[in-house]
Structure formats: C-alpha cells, structure tokens
Amino acid sequence: MADDLTDFLAAREPTAQRPLLGLTVLVVEDSRFACEAMRLLCLRSGARIRRADCLASARRHLMAYRPTVVVVDLGLPDGSGLDLIREIAARSPRVPALLATSGDGGAEKAALAAGADAFLPKPIESLSVFRSAVLGALPATPHPISTGRRDAEDRVTPDPLALRDDLAHAADMLDHRPAGEDLDYLAQFLSGVARSAHDAPLQAAAEALARERLAGRGTGTPVSRISGLVRHRLASGAAF
C-alpha cells in the first residue's frame, strides 16, 4: 500500500549521491540510538525509513506497507529477530532485500540460515558499508553509487539525545528489578546500545551480565555495576 510520497520518490531516478532513492526501508530496532543512525544513513542515501521497535509492531507494518528493504535487529523485546526473518523470507512475494543486524558478530551464520540476504554488524555508522550491503542484497538492477573516499563524511553521528532515551529505558527496567528473560533482554539491549555508542565500560558490564546468566551464577554484582554506570551517565549528562 503506497502513499503519495512513496509514489513520488519511486518516480525519481537514483543518483550516485542518493543511490537508494525511491526505496522504503523498514528498520526493526528497539534502540532509539541505533535507529537514529539508520535514519541518517537512509536520509543521506535517499531512502524513506519506517521504524518498528518490536516484532508485533513490525508485523503490523508489514500488513499495511510493502517496504523494499527490511533491516531486522536480532534482539527484540518480544522475541528473536530470527523468527521475523524466517517469516519474511517465506512470504510471497518476498521482500526484495532482507538484512539482519546485531552486536553479536557470531549471530551472522544463524541470520543467513534463517533467510537474511546480508548481515550488518553493529555499530552501523558507515554510509558506504550500509549502501553496499543494501544494494548487494537487492535484485540486480542499476543503482549508481558514489565511489568517493571513505573519510569523516562517510560516518554518521546519531543525536545523543536518542542515547539518553535508551539509557532512561534501561534505568526504568532496572527499577523494576528484572529477572529471567527480562534480565537477558536487558543485557543484550545494553550491550548493543553501548557498542553503538562506543561505550566500552558499559558494554563490558552488559556482556559480563550475559555471561553470568549463561553460566547460571548470581547476577547481583553485574546488575549493580550496570545500574551504577547507567545512572552515572544519566546524571552527568556529559554525552547529551
């Protein structure tokens, strides 16, 4: 179901500077910071973006719209992105380009086995890498792409206020004393956010929590560490 803007964009020809002109990208991503990076990448490539922050929202979008490209984060609040990838890959007609993304590089094999055309490791901040992945996943059609150098202009910098939103969401989860699957989700969510923000201490703390959960050990210390880091960042506001 196309709207007037989609029809207008589709009628225009892609250029070297806007090689994704006319395409609609559905980004299934729970992190506002990571999604803001995707928004900038799409904007600078000429594509229109739609966002879903969970599996349920993504399914509603897919019932109403026909995106050209779907980018699915593997860790979502209501389940695994792998399930959504399998669903989309089995549809007929199939979405032209289906990409997976995760901060866990080891998830690439599972994503491709589920039906993804390509895998984007987080953080996704390089314009040339993003464009190449999307164009490489699309059926063979002429899409011009700039061959300029990969320099400072190649990297997008998301709005730090989106990072604050993610940290505030994590703080809210911590206030509710998560356990079980909620704790697993908190660990993977913060690991991805920290990776996208290049926050090594927070990423290490989140990954430590994930390891303790996997080993079946107590999680009091890593949760306290994460809580302190999140609240310190929110209180200092230095990054925002």
Secondary structure as the mmCIF struct_conf table of DSSP 4:
data_model
#
loop_
_struct_conf.conf_type_id
_struct_conf.id
_struct_conf.beg_label_comp_id
_struct_conf.beg_label_asym_id
_struct_conf.beg_label_seq_id
_struct_conf.end_label_comp_id
_struct_conf.end_label_asym_id
_struct_conf.end_label_seq_id
HELX_RH_AL_P HELX_RH_AL_P1 ASP A 4 ALA A 10
TURN_TY1_P TURN_TY1_P1 ALA A 11 ALA A 11
BEND BEND1 ARG A 12 ARG A 12
HELX_LH_PP_P HELX_LH_PP_P1 GLU A 13 PRO A 14
BEND BEND2 ALA A 16 GLN A 17
TURN_TY1_P TURN_TY1_P2 PRO A 19 GLY A 22
STRN STRN1 THR A 24 VAL A 28
BEND BEND3 ASP A 30 ASP A 30
HELX_RH_AL_P HELX_RH_AL_P2 ARG A 32 SER A 45
TURN_TY1_P TURN_TY1_P3 GLY A 46 GLY A 46
STRN STRN2 ARG A 48 ALA A 52
BEND BEND4 ASP A 53 CYS A 54
HELX_RH_AL_P HELX_RH_AL_P3 LEU A 55 ALA A 64
BEND BEND5 THR A 68 THR A 68
STRN STRN3 VAL A 69 ASP A 73
BEND BEND6 LEU A 74 LEU A 74
STRN STRN4 GLY A 75 LEU A 76
TURN_TY1_P TURN_TY1_P4 PRO A 77 ASP A 78
STRN STRN5 GLY A 79 SER A 80
HELX_RH_AL_P HELX_RH_AL_P4 GLY A 81 ALA A 90
BEND BEND7 SER A 92 PRO A 93
HELX_LH_PP_P HELX_LH_PP_P2 ARG A 94 VAL A 95
BEND BEND8 PRO A 96 PRO A 96
STRN STRN6 ALA A 97 SER A 102
BEND BEND9 GLY A 103 GLY A 103
HELX_RH_3T_P HELX_RH_3T_P1 GLY A 105 ALA A 107
HELX_RH_AL_P HELX_RH_AL_P5 GLU A 108 ALA A 114
TURN_TY1_P TURN_TY1_P5 GLY A 115 GLY A 115
BEND BEND10 ASP A 117 ASP A 117
STRN STRN7 ALA A 118 PRO A 121
BEND BEND11 LYS A 122 LYS A 122
HELX_LH_PP_P HELX_LH_PP_P3 PRO A 123 PRO A 123
STRN STRN8 SER A 126 SER A 126
HELX_RH_AL_P HELX_RH_AL_P6 LEU A 127 ALA A 137
BEND BEND12 LEU A 138 LEU A 138
BEND BEND13 ALA A 140 ALA A 140
BEND BEND14 ASP A 151 ASP A 151
HELX_RH_3T_P HELX_RH_3T_P2 ALA A 152 ASP A 154
STRN STRN9 ARG A 155 ARG A 155
HELX_RH_AL_P HELX_RH_AL_P7 PRO A 160 ASP A 175
TURN_TY1_P TURN_TY1_P6 HIS A 176 HIS A 176
TURN_TY1_P TURN_TY1_P7 GLY A 180 GLY A 180
HELX_RH_AL_P HELX_RH_AL_P8 GLU A 181 SER A 196
TURN_TY1_P TURN_TY1_P8 ALA A 197 HIS A 198
HELX_RH_AL_P HELX_RH_AL_P9 ALA A 200 ALA A 215
TURN_TY1_P TURN_TY1_P9 GLY A 216 GLY A 216
HELX_RH_AL_P HELX_RH_AL_P10 GLY A 220 SER A 236
TURN_TY1_P TURN_TY1_P10 ALA A 238 ALA A 239
#
